[in-house]
């Protein structure tokens, strides 16, 4: 991950209202999009306050949900929230992209608004896709040239915290395209959602392994 101090950030801040609303919006979208009968395990990398994942965990007690984040501070907060809500199908752990345990498989993996902070982004996407089980799904959004131009336009020069937070995107060091994603995963991305041109969400379906004859 980049040089931004996420531990300090989550110690000093809670999730803002706009981010919370969007997390619940995405929970609703995923709720209608996925066939939950086929989702026994769900992982969210870069889960932050885990608003989306906790909402889904309440609705689908038969699915086991795993939240991963680089910040131990937010992981502790999320663990406490899940315990307070009585959610026994939720677990949290620390993971720093791109270095994740690709040997463990999940039916669905999400990585939302997190790749913007990862310099080795191609490696991160590859490892996330490897951690999806055959027949499963990876859903992510990614920094691209439109994101770069938008941030360069909107982030103020004197806003040091935001500039530090998005330094990789502002400097164009981790921009990818859907062609890049297809090259590193071998699967063509399908658009899932696009709020603005620079913030595109895609899905990648992992093929079932070929049976040996």
C-alpha positions as CSV (number, residue, x, y, z in Angstrom):
1,X,0.0,0.0,0.0
2,X,1.0,3.6,-0.3
3,X,2.6,5.8,2.4
4,X,-0.7,7.2,3.8
5,X,-1.1,6.4,7.6
6,X,-4.4,4.5,7.6
7,X,-4.0,3.5,11.3
8,X,-3.9,7.2,12.3
9,X,-6.7,8.1,9.9
10,X,-9.1,5.5,11.4
11,X,-8.1,6.3,14.9
12,X,-9.1,10.0,14.3
13,X,-12.0,9.6,11.9
14,X,-15.1,7.6,11.3
15,X,-16.7,6.8,8.0
16,X,-18.3,9.8,6.5
17,X,-22.0,9.9,5.6
18,X,-21.5,9.8,1.8
19,X,-19.2,6.8,2.0
20,X,-21.6,5.0,4.3
21,X,-24.5,5.6,1.9
22,X,-22.6,4.3,-1.0
23,X,-21.5,1.2,0.9
24,X,-25.1,0.4,1.6
25,X,-26.0,1.1,-2.0
26,X,-23.3,-1.4,-3.1
27,X,-24.6,-4.0,-0.6
28,X,-28.1,-3.7,-2.2
29,X,-26.6,-4.0,-5.7
30,X,-24.6,-7.2,-4.7
31,X,-27.6,-8.6,-2.9
32,X,-29.6,-8.6,-6.1
33,X,-26.7,-9.5,-8.4
34,X,-25.2,-12.6,-6.7
35,X,-26.8,-16.0,-6.4
36,X,-26.3,-16.4,-2.7
37,X,-27.0,-20.1,-2.8
38,X,-23.6,-20.4,-4.4
39,X,-21.7,-18.1,-2.1
40,X,-20.4,-19.9,1.0
41,X,-17.4,-17.5,1.4
42,X,-17.1,-13.8,0.7
43,X,-14.0,-11.6,1.2
44,X,-13.6,-7.9,1.0
45,X,-10.0,-6.6,0.7
46,X,-9.5,-3.0,1.9
47,X,-12.8,-3.3,3.8
48,X,-12.3,-0.1,5.9
49,X,-15.3,0.3,8.2
50,X,-16.9,-2.8,6.6
51,X,-20.3,-1.2,6.3
52,X,-21.2,-3.0,3.0
53,X,-19.9,-6.4,4.3
54,X,-21.7,-6.2,7.7
55,X,-25.0,-5.3,5.9
56,X,-24.6,-8.4,3.7
57,X,-23.6,-10.6,6.7
58,X,-26.9,-9.7,8.5
59,X,-28.9,-10.7,5.4
60,X,-27.0,-13.9,4.7
61,X,-26.1,-15.7,7.9
62,X,-25.3,-18.9,5.9
63,X,-22.3,-17.2,4.2
64,X,-19.0,-16.7,6.0
65,X,-17.6,-13.1,5.5
66,X,-14.0,-12.2,5.8
67,X,-12.8,-8.5,5.9
68,X,-9.2,-7.6,5.3
69,X,-7.5,-4.2,5.7
70,X,-4.0,-2.8,6.1
71,X,-5.0,-0.9,9.3
72,X,-5.1,-2.8,12.5
73,X,-7.1,0.1,14.0
74,X,-10.0,-0.3,11.7
75,X,-9.9,-4.1,12.0
76,X,-10.3,-3.8,15.8
77,X,-13.2,-1.4,15.3
78,X,-14.9,-3.7,12.8
79,X,-14.4,-6.7,15.1
80,X,-16.1,-4.9,17.9
81,X,-19.0,-3.8,15.6
82,X,-19.6,-7.3,14.4
83,X,-19.6,-8.6,18.0
84,X,-22.0,-5.9,19.1
85,X,-24.3,-6.8,16.2
86,X,-24.1,-10.5,17.2
87,X,-22.7,-11.5,13.8
88,X,-21.1,-14.9,14.1
89,X,-20.4,-15.3,10.4
90,X,-17.9,-12.5,10.2
91,X,-14.1,-12.5,10.7
92,X,-11.5,-9.8,10.2
93,X,-7.7,-9.9,9.5
94,X,-4.9,-7.8,8.3
95,X,-3.7,-7.9,4.7
96,X,-1.6,-5.4,2.8
97,X,-2.1,-5.4,-0.9
98,X,-0.6,-6.8,-3.1
99,X,0.7,-9.4,-0.6
100,X,-2.2,-11.6,0.2
101,X,-2.5,-15.3,0.8
102,X,-3.5,-16.3,-2.7
103,X,-3.7,-20.0,-1.6
104,X,-7.0,-19.5,0.2
105,X,-10.1,-19.5,-2.0
106,X,-13.3,-17.5,-1.8
107,X,-16.5,-17.6,-3.8
108,X,-16.7,-13.9,-4.1
109,X,-14.0,-11.2,-3.5
110,X,-14.6,-7.5,-3.6
111,X,-11.9,-4.8,-3.6
112,X,-13.6,-1.4,-3.7
113,X,-11.8,2.0,-3.5
114,X,-8.6,0.3,-2.4
115,X,-6.5,-0.2,-5.5
116,X,-6.1,3.5,-5.7
117,X,-3.5,3.2,-2.9
118,X,-1.6,0.3,-4.3
119,X,1.5,0.9,-6.4
120,X,2.1,-2.7,-7.5
121,X,-1.5,-2.7,-8.8
122,X,-1.1,-5.4,-11.5
123,X,0.3,-7.8,-8.9
124,X,-2.6,-7.0,-6.6
125,X,-5.2,-7.7,-9.2
126,X,-3.5,-10.9,-10.2
127,X,-3.3,-12.1,-6.6
128,X,-6.9,-11.2,-5.9
129,X,-8.1,-13.1,-8.9
130,X,-6.0,-16.1,-7.9
131,X,-7.8,-16.1,-4.5
132,X,-11.2,-16.6,-6.3
133,X,-12.4,-20.1,-6.5
134,X,-13.4,-21.7,-9.8
135,X,-16.8,-20.4,-10.8
136,X,-16.4,-17.4,-8.5
137,X,-16.3,-13.7,-8.9
138,X,-14.0,-10.8,-8.3
139,X,-15.5,-7.3,-8.2
140,X,-13.3,-4.2,-8.2
141,X,-12.9,-0.6,-9.2
142,X,-9.6,0.7,-10.5
143,X,-7.7,4.0,-11.0
144,X,-7.5,5.0,-14.7
145,X,-6.6,8.0,-16.8
146,X,-10.0,9.6,-16.2
147,X,-9.4,9.2,-12.4
148,X,-6.0,10.8,-12.8
149,X,-7.4,13.8,-14.7
150,X,-10.3,14.2,-12.3
151,X,-8.1,14.1,-9.2
152,X,-5.6,16.5,-10.7
153,X,-8.5,18.9,-11.4
154,X,-10.3,18.6,-8.1
155,X,-7.7,18.1,-5.3
156,X,-6.5,21.4,-4.0
157,X,-2.8,22.2,-3.9
158,X,-2.9,23.1,-0.2
159,X,-4.9,19.9,0.8
160,X,-1.8,18.0,2.0
161,X,-3.7,15.1,3.5
162,X,-5.7,14.3,0.4
163,X,-2.7,14.8,-1.9
164,X,-0.7,12.3,0.3
165,X,-3.6,9.9,0.3
166,X,-3.9,9.9,-3.5
167,X,-0.3,10.5,-4.4
168,X,-0.1,7.4,-6.6
169,X,-3.1,8.4,-8.7
170,X,-2.1,12.1,-8.9
171,X,1.3,11.1,-10.1
172,X,-0.1,8.5,-12.6
173,X,1.9,5.7,-11.0
174,X,-0.8,3.1,-10.7
175,X,-3.2,3.6,-13.5
176,X,-4.6,0.6,-15.4
177,X,-7.1,-0.1,-18.1
178,X,-9.6,-2.9,-18.7
179,X,-7.1,-4.3,-21.2
180,X,-4.5,-4.4,-18.5
181,X,-6.9,-6.2,-16.2
182,X,-7.7,-8.7,-18.9
183,X,-4.0,-9.3,-19.6
184,X,-3.1,-10.0,-15.9
185,X,-6.1,-12.2,-15.2
186,X,-6.9,-13.8,-18.6
187,X,-10.6,-12.8,-18.2
188,X,-12.5,-10.0,-19.9
189,X,-13.9,-7.5,-17.3
190,X,-17.6,-6.8,-17.4
191,X,-18.9,-3.4,-16.2
192,X,-20.9,-3.6,-13.0
193,X,-21.4,0.0,-12.1
194,X,-20.1,3.5,-13.0
195,X,-21.1,6.5,-11.0
196,X,-18.7,8.8,-13.0
197,X,-16.4,8.2,-15.9
198,X,-13.3,7.9,-13.7
199,X,-14.9,5.4,-11.2
200,X,-15.7,2.2,-13.0
201,X,-16.6,-1.0,-11.2
202,X,-16.1,-4.3,-13.1
203,X,-16.6,-8.0,-12.4
204,X,-14.4,-10.9,-13.4
205,X,-15.9,-14.4,-13.4
206,X,-13.3,-17.1,-12.9
207,X,-13.8,-20.2,-15.1
208,X,-14.3,-23.6,-13.6
209,X,-11.1,-25.7,-13.7
210,X,-11.0,-28.0,-16.7
211,X,-11.6,-31.6,-15.9
212,X,-8.9,-34.1,-16.9
213,X,-10.0,-36.8,-19.2
